[in-house]
Each structure stands twice: as C-alpha cells, then as structure tokens.
Amino acid sequence: MDKFEVKLDQAARAAWMSYVGGMTQDEIASQLGVSRPGVQRLLALARQEGLVKVHIDHPISHCMALGSTLRDHFGLTYCEVVPADNHAADSAASYLAVAAAERIAQLVERSEPLTLSLGTGRSVRAAVEALSRVERPQHRFVSLVGNVARDGSANRYDAVMVMADKTGGERFLLPAPVVAESLAEKEAMLAQRLFKAIADVARESEAAFIGIGRIDRQATLFQDHFISESELDELLGLKAVGSCLAGR
C-alpha cells in the first residue's frame, strides 16, 4: 500500500467519524493521532476523492436539483423551485408566495432608494402580502399592468397598493384597463402624457416581479371579465398556454 492509499484510508476513517459518528474534529484528532488542521485536510481529501456522498431526504432537495438544472439549461442567473403537497391544492401557491416574498425583501429592506415594478395576479399579490412591514418611504413602486376591468371594476389582484401600504413608499398606478378594447385604444393610451410618465418610472426599476397566468375558463383574466368568452376561445384556438402581464 503506497502513501496515498494510506492517506486515503485515513481520510475515510476521519470522514466516517465526522459524518456518521458525529465526532468533533478534536475527538477525531485524538483518535487518529493527528492535529486538528490534519483532520481538516483529511476531511477535505475525503470530499475531493468522492468518499463522502450526501443524500438529503427531504422534498426541498429535489426542488434544488431541478432549480439547478433549469438554471443551467436556460442560462438563468437565479431559479428557485418550490415544493408542493399533492394532497393540498393550495400548497404550491403558499410556498411560492413565501419564496417570492423572501426574494422581494432582499431588495425592499435596503435603505438606499429603490424603484420596483410589479405585475398583477394571485401569485404576485400573495407574495407581497407575505412580506413583513418595514418603513421605507424612500422607495417607489410602480404597476406594469392596468388596474381597471372593462366594466369599470378594479383589479383585485393589484399589488402596488399593498406594497406601498406596507412600506410607506410612493405608489404609481397605471391609469389604464388591464386589456385594451382594440389596438387603436392601446395606441391612444400609449400616447397619453400620464401614461408616459408612469412608463418612465417603470423604466427606472431595478427589478420587476411578474406572474404567468393560465389561459382557460378558470383564469383570472377571464373570470374577472378582463377578456370576453369569445376572446378566450380565440386564444385557446391559437394554442395559447399562458399570459404574461395580461398578454401585453
């Protein structure tokens, strides 16, 4: 047995004592007759040579593996996958809200002035509602989606007002319907001075949080009368699978 094999054998012993036996590095040093730094080197060697394999028996480990795969495949900077309970229909939504709230909080809790833009929908609203209150009057929050339905009713999933109330920050609401009646109406709104002013604020946003909505008869876009049944049928006929910022 050469010197490296002897060292590897010792590394395996140190790894077993640490990860299986739960011994401290001082205890391992005493058992193996080496120094504490020597134990650290042995444990590093065990990891380097693949002697230590970690298995985490929890659903979150599968989520982290999937998130890493998605991040690498699509070249993403950040991707987090949340677990869901098959026996609880709303569990994914609640997990998603908490994860998104933590991500938003990293920005909102800063003391430097921040401009943040928000979409609409159940997930975005739930994420903002999951945030803790923090006094940040220097921040600005701007909506990326109109807040009125065609019948004049308000968008109940708008998150900008909730965010501003929780922080004391400034709020900028888009003075427009969620979905324009026609292309001509859209162009007319884009030309309005107030609309342009809100758009200028949105362009200064450091980050935007948006949701992706479903397209079917349970979709918020349809149930809250933002689009008609004929428009929904047209979208389904075109094989639409979701909406982003109300299809903007």
N, C-alpha and C positions, 0 to 999 in steps of 0.2 A: 504493500500500500504506500503510494507516494505521499508527499507532504500535502498536496492539495486535497487528496481523498481524506486524509486525517483531519484537515481543517473543515472539510465539508461534513464529515461525521460529527465533529464538534458543533458545527453550526446547526445541524439537525437536532442535536441534543438541546442546545440553547433555545431553539425555536419551540420544541415540544414543551420545555419547562415554562416558557413565556406564554405561549398561546393556548396550550392545553392545560398545563399545570397551574397557570395563573401566578407564577412566582415573580417576584420583583427582580430587577437587574442585579441588585446587591446579593440576593439569595442565589441567583444563578452563578454569579461570580464566585461565591463561596463554594458552591457545589463543583464547579469546573476548575477552580483554582486559577482563575484569570482575573484581570482587573475589570472594573465597570466599563471603561471605554472598550475593552476587549470584548465584552458581551455585546455592546452596541455594534461592533464590527461583525461579530458572528451573526447577529440577527439581520444585519444588512446583507450579508453574504447569502443567508438562507432565502431572503426575499429575491435577491438578484438571480439566484440559481433556480428559482421556481419551486423551492421546497415548501413554501408557505402558500396555500391556496385558501382564500377567504370566501365563504358562502354565507350570505345574509338571508335568512329565512323570513322574509317579510315582503309584502306586495310592493313596497316602495323600491326594492332592489330591481324588480322587473321594469318599473317606470323609469328608473335612472338609466338602465341599459337601453331601453327604447329611445329615451331622450337623446342619449349619446349617438345612437345610430342615425336618428333623424338629423341631428346637428351635423354629423359628418357627411351624410348623403346630400343634404341640400346646402351645405356651406353656411350654416347658421352660426351666429355669434352666441346665441342663447336659446335653449329649448328645454322646457320642463314638462314632463308628462305626469299627470296626477292619477292616483288610483281611484277605483270605483267599486262599490259593493253591488254585486249582481242582484242582491235581494232588496236593495234600497234605490228606488228610481232616481232620487234627487242627490245621491251621494257624490256623484261626479261633479255636479254643479257646485256643491258646497266646498269640496276640495279645491276646485278651480278658483272659486272666489277667494279662499284663504291664500292660495299660492300667488294669485294676481295681486292681492292686497299687499303682500309682503314685498313684491316687486315695485309696486307703486310707492310704498312707504319709503323705500330706499331713496327715491327722488324727493318726495314731499317733505320728509323730515329734515332736509338740508336747510341751512339758514340763508344761503345765497338765493336771490330772487329767481324764480322758476316760472316758465310758461309751459303748461302741459295741455295737450289736446285730447279730447275724449270722443269716442263714438257713442253708440247707444245700444240698447238691448239688455236682456236679462243678465248676462254674464258680467258686462261692464258695470251695470248698476249694483249687482251683488258684490263685486269686488270693492267698489267704493264704500258700500255700506259696511263691509268687513273691516275697513280702516279704523284705527283709533283716532280720536280727536287730537289735533295738535295745532297750536296757534301759529299760523304762518300768513299774516296779512300781506306779506310782500309777494306772494305767489299769484299767478294768473291762470285761470282755467277756461278753456275755450271749446265750444262744441263743434264737431265736424259734421254734424247731421242736423237738419231742421227739426223743430220741436212741435210742429202742428200737423194734424191729420187733415184730410180733405174736407171733413165735416166740421172743422174748427176745434176739435178736441185736442188736448195737449198730449204730447208724447210721455207716457207714464214711466218710461224707462230711461229718461234723460238723467245723466249722472253729474252734469256740471253743477247744478244747483246744490246737490248733496255734498259734493266735494268742497264747494265754496263755503257752505254752512259749517262743515267740519273743521275748516282751516281759517276761516275769516278772510280768505283770499278774494280777489276780484273774479267776477264771472262774466263770460262773453257768450251769449246765446245766439245761434244762427237764426235770423229773422226770416224763416222760410218753411214751407211744408217739407215733410220728410221725403216725399216723392212729388216731383213736378207733374202737372197735368199734361204737359207737352214739351217738346224740345224748344218751342218758341218761348214758353213760360220760363223754362230754365235759363235761356239766354237773357231774357229780360231781367231776371233776378240777379244774374251774374254781373249785369251792368249797373246795378244799384250801388250808390255810394256806401250805404251802410253795410251791404253785403261784402263789398270790397274791403271795408275797414276790418270786419271780423276775419276775413281771409288773410289779411296782413298779420293779424295777431297769431293766427294758426301757423303761419309760415315761420314764426319765431319760436315755435315749440321745440323743446329739447327732445321730447318723446311723445308718442301718441299711443293710446290704448284703445283698441277696437275689438269688436266681436265679429264672428262669422255666423250668420243666421241660417236657419234651414229654409227650404222652399217647398212647402206643402200646405195642406189645409190647417195644420197646427202652428204654422209660422206666425210669429208676432206681426210681421209685415202685412199678413192677410187678416188675421183676427182683429187687429186694431184699425182696420179699414184704411191702411196706407195704400194698398193696391186693391183693385176690384177682382171679382172672381174670374172675369174674362182675361184680365192681365195675368193672373196666376196661371190659368190654363195655358196662356201663350208662353209663359216662362217654362212651364213643365213640358210643353210641346217642343221647346228648344233645348231640352235636356239640361236645364239649369239645376244645379245641385246645392247652391247656397247664395247668400247675399252678403256683401261687404259694404258697409256704410250705405245701406239701402240701395245697393246697386249703382251708386254714384260712379 
